[in-house]
Amino acid sequence: MSRTEKQKKIKELLKEKNAILLAHYYQSDEIQDIADILGDSLALSIEAARTDAEIIVFAGVLFMAESAAILSPDKTVLLPVIDAGCPLADKITPAELKMMKDENPGAKVVTYVNSTAQTKALSDICCTSANAVQVVNSLTDAEKVIMAPDGNLARYTARFTEKEIIPWKGFCYVHNNVSPEAVRTAKDEHPKALFAAHPECRLEVLDLADFVGSTGAILKFARETEAEEIIVGTERGIMHQLKKENPEKTFIPASENMACRDMKKTSLDDILSSLEEMKHIIEVPEDVRIPAQRALKKMLEVS
């Protein structure tokens, strides 16, 4: 079966089963092109809660499918590749977060959506890279905030709040591996280019940026800027949409190594078999789902 035939078959099955395909911008081009909803973590969280579809097929990683299951317990959530995980999400355990809370009595816990359901369940509120500053500043009754698991996002957020931010030691290896030297080299080779970076990058990289924002925000920046060349500091999957939306502009990766192995695990074949066989269903136990849902819903209310 050709790629086009597989895409057509998937669309037919989605319609037949009253299902919706959600895909992150970091997925492969062929999956992005057939997604019912394409977005970053915040957009997909909102759509997962809003959709009337009976089945949500999540072309992404486990924490995203868990979030959909948390927000929509009445729907069937499928993750085409069951071992598509997130090393960042795994950088903190519930026991470690409990210990951190004990060491900082009175502190509120803001957890990045790139986290396990168990970690979310221990949090006061969740955030994304798009709304982290807004979420932290919404906590009017807290002077001290624990931010987990991404330390880079926490340190960036700390620049825009008077609250004391306590960052966890985690990081996204894709964004953390971008070096200032690589960015300077790209700038030297493209002197007219602007540099747009994701806040999961290190602070010394963000200091070189002309724009810092979430995946969705970077896409918006690219559409609105008059610059004809943009150096992109996030996972390379975004290049597909950047080029589709702005064919007259040139996009340069900040590093050639910006690829998430787990995001790239999912194929059209995986989505097809997931729909045909109704596998792999993601469920979250109620004792975890309810407090995690509370943290996610607080985030959505703020957003």
Residue, then its C-alpha position, 0 to 999 in steps of 0.5 A: m500500500s502506498r503512502t497516499e493509500k494509507q493516508k486515505k484508508i486512515k481518513e476513512l477509518l477515522k470517519e467510520k469510527n467517529a474518531i479524531l487524529l490529533a498530531h503534534y508538530y514534531q510528528s513526521d510530515e506524512i502524519q501532519d498532513i492528515a491530522d484532524i488537529l495539528g498543534d502544540s501541547l496546549a492546543l492539543s490539550i484543549e482539543a482533546a477536552r473539546t472534541d465530540a469524537e468517541i475515539i481520540v488517536f494521538a500521534g504523539v507520546l505517552f504523556m499526551a495520550e494520558s492527558a487526553a484520557i485524563l480530560s476525556p474519561d468518556k472517550t477511548v484514547l489510542l496511542p499507536v506506538i505504546d513505547a513512544g515515551c518522553p525522557l523529560a517526563d521520566k526525569i522526575t518520579p512521584a517520590e522525588l516530587k513528594m520529597m521536594k514538596d516536603e523540603n519546600p513547605g508552602a510552595k505551589v507545584v507547577t508541572y509542565v504537561n510534558s510529565t507523567a499522569q502521576t506527577k500531574a496528580l501531585s501538582d497544584i496546576c499544570c503549564t505548557s511552554a506557551n503559558a508557563v509565565q501566565v500560570v505561575n503569575s496566576l498563583t496569587d497565594a504563593e510566593k514560592v513555586i516548584m517547577a518540574p520537570d523542565g529546569n530550562l523552562a523554569r529558569y526562563t519563567a523565573r525571568f518574568t515573575e517576582k516569585e521564587i522559582i525552584p527548578w527541577k533538574g530535568f531537561c529535554y535532550v533535544h532542546n538542551n543539546v543546542s549550544p550557543e556555539a551552534v547558534r552563533t555559527a548559524k548566525d554568522e552563516h546567515p547574518k540577516a536571519l532572526f533566531a526563534a528559540h523554544p524556552e526548553c533551550r538553555l538560558e545562554v541559547l535563549d539570550l541569543a534569540d530574537f524571539v522565544g516561544s512555544t512551538g505554536a508561537i514560533l509558527k505565528f512569529a514566522r508568519e508575522t515577521e518580515a524577516e526572510e530567513i529564520i534560524v529555528g531552535t526547536e524540534r525539526g518536525i516544525m520545519h514542515q509546517l513552517k515551509k508550508e505556511n511560508p514558502e517564500k521564507t528560508f528556515i535554518p535549523a539551529s542544530e542538525n541534531m534536533a530530532c526527538r526519537d520518540m516523536k519519530k517512532t509513529s508511522l502511518d502503519d502504526i496509526l492504521s493498525s491502531l485504528e483497525e485493531m483498537k490498540h493501544i488504549i490508554e487509561v489512567p486510574e481514577d485515583v490518579r486521573i481525578p487530581a491530575q484532571r484538576a491540575l490540567k483544568k486549572m491550567l485551561e482556566v488560566s489559558 
